[in-house]
């Protein structure tokens, strides 16, 4: 650990010096130019109070590639890897397990009702398969229960949902976590976290975590994509104390997705779409566009769950708000 810190110290000191220099020379750093670029690429509105965060992201990215700030700006349009690294540093990856328990309980109850329908129609499975295939936009009794966690960051919400469903012994489901940050998704796929996050997991879900083994780094590398930064995975594993049980990973997957894009991350309609604490980073007209796309991906009878108090202006004709004292949920009532 000490050797690792000694190797990184010159880099850290040099980066700090670049940040300080950029902050001193306001004329050389056009904050609005960088804010416009970020909004154009991912719709993300970085407030002025986050100026130091922005300067740090720019200078750290430039330094890691041996570029000046001007050279970084010139390379971004033509270097996809550089662009992704910069956006990873800009984005806020903070999340936590079971952040909003009522929403998770609501999703779990929806999955339970889905399972009850399956059991009730068990004798008619064969006759219903063809019917469901011809009516794939509606929640059918024999469909896989699909959940999409939008803006999943480092995976805490996604794994919270998986734990909650598994605690009810549900198995016929799949959860998709998406985010625009590849760095955050790498951590989500590995599923390794620190003690602070473990304390947030309720007792009935503690059964789905396990202490890290000596071979945890090897396992992390096995679950990571080919292009993953090995050094970063090793660092994350050193800081982590536990991991989600491998059995949960069978029904959870993560993929890179820019919600501003028109293309959905999956061709399948979703029974539940969870999009909490993300819309606040977008302008109102972008929020409307995002919500419209999410409603298109929601199966008839399915739900979109937002954070309490989020997007109160939304009045879609094909959705109705669920009367619930604790959650902000909308059900799709027409195509």
N, C-alpha and C positions, 0 to 999 in steps of 0.2 A: 504493500500500500504506500509506504513512504517513497519507494523508488518511483512509483507511478506519479505521485505528486511532484517529485523533483523534476521529472521529465516534462510535466505540463506547465510548470511555473513560468518558464520564459515565454511560452505562448500566451499565458494569461496576462502577464505583465505587459507584453507588447500589445495585446488586444485592448487592455485598459488604456494604454497610452493613445491608441488610435481613436478610441471612443472619446477620450478627453479632448483630443485635438479637433475632432469633428464637431464637438459641442462648442468649442471656442470659436471656430471659424464658421459662423452661421451662413455666410455668403457661399461657402464651398459645399454646404450640405443643404439641398433643397428638400425640406421635409414634405412639402405638398406634392412635389414630383414623385417621391417614393410612395406617399399615401395613395396618389392616383393610380400608380402602377399596381399596387396591391389590390385596390378596389376593382380595377379592370380585370385582373387575373382571377380573383376568387370572390369578389363582391364584399370582402371583409373591410369594414370601416375601422381603421385604427385611430382612436381619438388623440387629440393633441397632447393630452396628459400622459400619453404613452410614448412621447417623443424620444426619451432616453432609451426605451426598449427598442424602438425602431432603429436608432443610431447604432445601438449595440448589435442588432441583427445584421445590419449592413456591413459594419466593420468586421465582425467576426467571420462572416461569409467571405468577404474580400481577402482577409488575412489567411483563411484556410486554403484558398486557391492561389495565394501569392499575387493578388491583384490590388490595384489601387481602387478607390471607390468609383472613379470614372470608368476604369476598365471593366469593373463589375457591371455597371449600368449598360455598357456597350455589349457585354457578353450575354446578358439575360435573355434577349429575344432569340438567340441562336444556340444556346446551350441548355438543354432540358435538365440535365443533372444539376447544373448550377442554379437554375431557377427553382427546382424542387428543394434544394438545400437552403436557399434563402427563405422560401415560404415556410419551411419547417421551423426556422429560427424565429420568424415573425409571429407565427400562430401561437395562441395560448393553449397549452395542452392540459391545463389543470382540470381534474375531475376527481370524483371520489365514489366509493362503493355505496350503494343504496342511498343515493343523494336525495331522492324523493320517494320515500317508502310507499305512500298511497298510490302513486302511479304504477310502481312495480306490482303491488297487490292487485290492482285493477287488471293489468296484463295477465297475471297469473290466473285470475278468476276467468278471464276470457278463454284462456287455454284449457282450463278445467271444463268449462261449458262445451268447448269443442270436443274434448275427449268423451264427455257424457253423450253427445250426439252420436259419436262413433259407436259407442257401446250399445246405444238404443237401436241403431240401425245395423248392428252387426250381422243380423240374419239376411240383410238385403244388400250386403257389400257388393256382390257381383253385379246385381242389377243397377246399382247406383254408379258404378265406375264410369259407364258410358255416358250417363246423364251428367256427371260432374265434368267429364271431358268436353261436353258440348256447352257447358255453362260455367266456364273456368273463371269468369269475372265475379262469381258469387261464392260466398263461403259455403262449401259443401261439407257433408258429414265425414267424408273419407279423404279430404285433402290434408296435406301436410300443413300444420299451423305455422305460418311464416311471420316473422317479426323482423323489422328493419330498424336498427338503431342509427339515426342520422347524426353525424358530427360526434362520433363515439370517442374521439381523442385517444387516450391510452387504454381504452377497453373496459373501464370500471363499470359503466352502465350496462354494457353488453354482457359481461360476466355476472353482474348482479341479477339480470333477467334469467340467465341460464341457471344460476344457483337456485333462484326462487322456483322455477319450473321443475327442476330436478328434485327439489325438496318435496314436491307434491307427486313425485314418481311419474312425471310426464316424460314421454320419450318421443312422441310423434310430432316433433317441431324442428324448426331450423331458425337460427338467428343470424342476421347479416349486420355487421358493424361497418360503417363507412366513415371516412374522414379524408380531408384534403392533404393531411400531413403524413407522409410516408414514415417519418421518424416516429410519430406517435403510434402508427399502426404496427410497426416492428415490435414495440413494447407490448401492444395489445395481443399480438399473435403469441408471443412468448408466455404471457400471463404470469409474470413474476412481479411481486410488489413488496413494499416495506411493512414494518410492524404498524405504522400509523394507519395504513389502509386496512389491515387485518382487524383492528379494533372497531371498525365501522360495520363489519359483517355481523348480522344477527346470529344468535346461538344456533338456530335451526339450520343455518347455512354454513356453519363452520366445518361441517363434514365434507365440504367440497374443496377444501384447501389442504395443502400438505407442506411440511417444512422442505426447504431446498436440500436436495441431496448433493453429494460431492460431484455427481455427474450432471448437475443442472445446467452448466454452461454448454456441455455437449448437446443436451436436449434442446436448449434454446436455439442453438445453431441448426439443429435438425428441423425445427418448425419454421425457421426463418426462410424468406425467399433467397434465391441464388445471389442476388445483388446486395444482400445485407452487409452493412459495415460490421465486420467481426469484432473490431476493437470496441465499438459502442455496445454490442451485445455483452461482451465480457464485463464492461463497466456496470451495465445495468444489473447483471447477475451478482456482482460483488455487493451492490447496494441493496439488493432484494433479500428478503428473509423467508418468503414462502411463495408458493405458486398454486394456481388453480389445478384441480385434479385433471389428468389427461382425458378421463372419460367425458368431461364436459366439452372438450375440443372436437368431439365427433359431430356435434350439432351446431357449432359456431364457426363462422368464417369472417374474415375481414378483407376489405378491398378498398383501394384508393378510388375516391370519387369526389368530383367537384360538383356540389349541389347547384351551382350556377349553370352547369351544363344541361342541355336539353335531354341528353341520353341517360336513361335510368341505369343503375348499376346491375340490374337483373331484369330478365323478361317476365318474372313471376309477379303477380299482384300479391300484396301483403295483407294479412289479416290485422296486423297492428303495425303502425309506424310511430316510433317514439322520436320526437324532435324537441328536446328540451334545452333551454339556456343557450341556444345557438342563434336564433333569429335576431336577438338584440344587437348582434354585430353587423347587421345589414340595414340598408335604407328601407323605408316602408314599401316602396314600389318593388324592391327586390324581394322583400318578405312575401308580398302578394304572389309574385311569380313562383317563389319556392313552394308556397302552400298549394298553389294550383297544380304544380308538378307532383307534389306528394299525394294530392287527392286523386290524380290520375293513376298513381301506383297503388292506391288503396282498393282492396276488393269491396264489392258491394256488401254492406253489412259490417265492414271492418271499421277500424278506429284510427284516428290520428291523435296522438297525445302530445300536448305542448306543456311548457312550464306554466304554473299558475301566474296569471297576470300577463301572459305573453300573447301578442297579436290580438288584442281585444277588439280591434277594428274589423277583424275578418268576419264577413257575412256571406259565406258560400251558399248558393242555392241547392247544391247537391249534398250538403252536409247538415247535420243538426247537432247542436251542442248537448252533451249529456248533462243532466241535472245531477251534480255531485258536489258536495261541499268542499272537497279537498283537491280535486284534480281538474285539469282543463282538457277535456276529451271531446272529440267530435266523431260522430258516426256517419258513414256514407250511406245515404238513403236513396240515391239515384245515380245513374251513370253520367 
